[in-house]
Amino acid sequence: MINSTSSQFRERAWSALDGRMWQAVLLTLIFVVISSAAGALAYGALTILLLPMQYAFTVAFLRMIRGEKELEVADLFTVYRDQFERSFLVELLMNIYILLWMLLLIVPGIVKSYSYAMAPYLMHDHPEMTASQAIDESMRLMEGNKMNLFLLDLSFIGWWLLCLITFGLLAFIVTPYQMTARAEFYRELIDEKSSAEAL
């Protein structure tokens, strides 16, 4: 069970981005530009091909806070060479499952999106896992923690409102800030799991 508060996760995230903000902004800018261009040029048809890039973008912030690797734009592309099938499948399955739940009702779809949120990180940490196994493990980890992650996301609402004032420009700072906070959330989840298993 998560013990840290949303403000503590945000504080750790901001500290982790200290000295790395420009790299984070650049990474986010490239990701957003490519995603937007692909969606506009092909009316969304190419969006499915960007799923590995979404995975790489998510995992990049976990690798950063762990000191495994600095934020690099190249990682958005090398994922297609190194982990295409795994990254594609986990993101595809997550999106399909969430869409199916959304077809029933909006709220269950939102709840399930939080249940599956840790799957990309788990795929990174466990090369032996399949996409389905990572989603199942994410659901298990998020039992009793979905509201905590929801509240963490909700705590960024003030930042997102400020984005309106800056015509969206501040989003290139808020997005990596929030992604880093989510990575910190996952790190604590895993630490809590390890501690519980050691008892």
C-alpha positions as CSV (number, residue, x, y, z in Angstrom):
1,M,0.0,0.0,0.0
2,I,1.3,3.4,-1.0
3,N,2.3,5.6,2.0
4,S,3.6,8.7,0.3
5,T,1.4,11.7,-0.4
6,S,0.9,13.3,-3.8
7,S,2.9,16.3,-2.7
8,Q,5.8,14.0,-1.7
9,F,5.7,12.3,-5.1
10,R,5.7,15.7,-6.8
11,E,8.6,16.9,-4.7
12,R,10.7,13.8,-5.6
13,A,9.8,14.2,-9.3
14,W,10.8,17.9,-9.3
15,S,14.1,17.0,-7.6
16,A,14.8,14.2,-10.1
17,L,14.2,16.7,-13.0
18,D,16.6,19.2,-11.5
19,G,19.3,19.8,-14.1
20,R,17.4,17.6,-16.6
21,M,14.4,19.8,-17.4
22,W,15.6,20.9,-20.8
23,Q,16.2,17.2,-21.8
24,A,12.7,16.4,-20.5
25,V,11.1,19.3,-22.4
26,L,12.9,18.3,-25.6
27,L,11.9,14.7,-25.3
28,T,8.3,15.7,-24.7
29,L,8.3,18.2,-27.6
30,I,9.5,15.6,-30.0
31,F,7.0,13.0,-28.8
32,V,4.1,15.4,-29.0
33,V,5.1,16.8,-32.4
34,I,5.4,13.3,-33.9
35,S,2.2,12.1,-32.3
36,S,0.3,15.1,-33.5
37,A,1.7,15.0,-37.0
38,A,1.0,11.3,-37.4
39,G,-2.6,11.8,-36.2
40,A,-3.2,14.8,-38.5
41,L,-1.6,13.4,-41.6
42,A,-3.3,10.1,-41.5
43,Y,-6.4,11.0,-39.7
44,G,-5.3,8.8,-36.8
45,A,-4.5,5.7,-38.8
46,L,-0.8,5.9,-37.9
47,T,-1.5,6.3,-34.2
48,I,-1.3,2.6,-33.6
49,L,2.3,2.6,-35.0
50,L,3.2,5.1,-32.3
51,L,2.4,2.7,-29.4
52,P,6.1,1.7,-29.0
53,M,7.0,5.3,-28.8
54,Q,4.4,5.9,-26.1
55,Y,6.0,3.0,-24.2
56,A,9.5,4.4,-24.6
57,F,8.3,7.8,-23.5
58,T,6.7,6.4,-20.3
59,V,9.6,4.1,-19.4
60,A,12.2,6.9,-20.0
61,F,11.3,8.7,-16.8
62,L,11.6,5.5,-14.8
63,R,15.0,4.9,-16.2
64,M,16.0,8.5,-15.4
65,I,14.9,8.4,-11.7
66,R,16.8,5.1,-11.2
67,G,19.9,6.5,-12.8
68,E,19.8,3.8,-15.5
69,K,19.9,6.2,-18.4
70,E,19.6,9.9,-19.0
71,L,16.6,11.2,-21.1
72,E,17.5,10.9,-24.8
73,V,15.3,11.6,-27.8
74,A,16.9,8.6,-29.6
75,D,15.2,6.3,-27.2
76,L,11.9,7.2,-28.8
77,F,13.1,5.5,-31.9
78,T,15.5,2.7,-30.8
79,V,12.5,1.0,-29.1
80,Y,11.3,0.1,-32.6
81,R,14.6,-1.8,-33.2
82,D,15.1,-3.3,-29.7
83,Q,11.7,-3.9,-28.2
84,F,9.1,-3.4,-30.9
85,E,6.9,-6.4,-30.3
86,R,6.9,-6.2,-26.5
87,S,6.2,-2.5,-26.4
88,F,3.6,-2.6,-29.1
89,L,1.7,-5.5,-27.5
90,V,1.5,-4.1,-24.0
91,E,0.3,-0.7,-25.2
92,L,-2.1,-2.2,-27.7
93,L,-3.7,-4.6,-25.2
94,M,-4.0,-1.8,-22.6
95,N,-5.8,0.5,-25.1
96,I,-8.1,-2.3,-26.3
97,Y,-9.1,-3.3,-22.8
98,I,-9.7,0.3,-21.8
99,L,-11.7,1.0,-25.0
100,L,-13.9,-2.1,-24.3
101,W,-14.6,-0.9,-20.8
102,M,-15.3,2.6,-22.0
103,L,-17.9,1.1,-24.4
104,L,-19.8,-0.1,-21.3
105,L,-19.5,3.1,-19.2
106,I,-16.9,5.9,-18.9
107,V,-16.2,5.4,-15.2
108,P,-15.3,1.7,-15.4
109,G,-13.0,2.6,-18.3
110,I,-11.2,5.2,-16.3
111,V,-10.9,2.8,-13.3
112,K,-9.4,0.2,-15.6
113,S,-6.9,2.7,-17.0
114,Y,-5.5,3.1,-13.5
115,S,-5.5,-0.7,-13.0
116,Y,-3.3,-1.1,-16.1
117,A,-1.1,1.9,-15.5
118,M,1.9,0.1,-14.2
119,A,2.1,-2.5,-17.1
120,P,4.7,-0.6,-19.2
121,Y,7.1,-0.3,-16.2
122,L,6.6,-4.0,-15.4
123,M,7.4,-4.9,-19.0
124,H,10.6,-2.9,-18.6
125,D,11.6,-4.6,-15.4
126,H,10.6,-8.1,-16.4
127,P,11.8,-9.1,-19.9
128,E,10.3,-12.6,-19.2
129,M,6.8,-11.2,-18.8
130,T,4.3,-11.2,-21.7
131,A,2.1,-8.2,-22.2
132,S,-0.9,-10.0,-20.6
133,Q,1.2,-11.0,-17.6
134,A,2.3,-7.4,-17.1
135,I,-1.3,-6.2,-17.2
136,D,-2.4,-8.8,-14.8
137,E,0.5,-7.9,-12.4
138,S,-0.3,-4.2,-12.7
139,M,-3.9,-5.0,-11.7
140,R,-2.6,-6.9,-8.7
141,L,-0.2,-4.1,-7.7
142,M,-2.9,-1.4,-8.1
143,E,-5.4,-3.1,-5.8
144,G,-6.1,-0.5,-3.1
145,N,-3.8,2.0,-4.9
146,K,-5.8,3.2,-7.8
147,M,-7.3,6.1,-5.9
148,N,-3.8,7.1,-4.8
149,L,-2.6,7.4,-8.4
150,F,-5.8,9.2,-9.3
151,L,-5.2,11.7,-6.6
152,L,-1.6,12.2,-7.7
153,D,-2.9,13.0,-11.3
154,L,-5.6,15.2,-9.8
155,S,-2.9,17.2,-7.9
156,F,-1.6,18.5,-11.2
157,I,-4.8,20.2,-12.1
158,G,-3.5,23.6,-11.1
159,W,-0.5,23.1,-13.4
160,W,-2.8,22.1,-16.3
161,L,-5.0,25.2,-15.7
162,L,-1.9,27.3,-15.9
163,C,-1.2,25.7,-19.3
164,L,-4.3,27.4,-20.6
165,I,-2.8,30.8,-19.7
166,T,0.4,30.0,-21.6
167,F,-1.5,28.7,-24.6
168,G,-0.3,25.1,-23.9
169,L,3.4,25.9,-23.8
170,L,3.7,25.0,-20.1
171,A,2.5,21.5,-21.0
172,F,6.0,20.7,-22.2
173,I,7.1,21.1,-18.5
174,V,4.0,19.7,-16.8
175,T,3.9,16.5,-18.9
176,P,7.4,15.3,-17.9
177,Y,6.8,16.5,-14.4
178,Q,3.7,14.3,-14.1
179,M,5.3,11.4,-15.9
180,T,8.3,11.5,-13.5
181,A,5.9,11.6,-10.5
182,R,4.1,8.5,-11.9
183,A,7.5,6.8,-12.2
184,E,8.2,7.6,-8.6
185,F,4.8,6.1,-7.7
186,Y,5.7,2.9,-9.4
187,R,9.1,2.8,-7.7
188,E,7.4,3.0,-4.3
189,L,4.9,0.3,-5.3
190,I,7.7,-2.0,-6.1
191,D,9.6,-1.2,-3.0
192,E,6.5,-1.8,-0.9
193,K,6.0,-5.2,-2.6
194,S,9.6,-6.2,-2.0
195,S,9.4,-5.2,1.6
196,A,6.2,-7.2,2.1
197,E,7.6,-10.3,0.4
198,A,10.7,-10.1,2.6
199,L,8.6,-10.4,5.8
